[in-house]
Amino acid sequence: MVYLDQINNHYKNIGLKVLAINVNNPKIINKVKPYVKKRNFKFDVAIDPEGKISDALKVEGLPTTFFIDTNGKVWDRIAGFGPGTEKDYIKSLETYFDINHIKPDPISFEKKTALNKSQNINIEF
């Protein structure tokens, strides 16, 4: 989500928008907003506890990242996330930009400091 926030902030001047969709159990919906606020993410987060959006988009695993153009057409999707996936996001965006003759400034991701080993991470949704 950190990379998605950086992509959102970097490309917002050309109209790119990131929308995250939380598809977790309805019992934890009240934890989504505090999670996003605490991390100061600037992109929108929708909540889909019944999975209607993920069903319509045929999501088979989480996370799945969709690239959707201004006409609502899905032109790429990336399933899963691991080391280097953020580069796949950029590669996909650059392909779209090239095809559509959009010339944004290149992005370079901010390096985040590693967590202290004694810190606990509790992701509940």
Summary of the structure (lengths in Angstrom):
residues: 125
radius of gyration: 15.5
end to end distance: 13.0
largest distance: 47.5
contacts: 254
relative contact order: 0.19
helix: 38%
strand: 15%
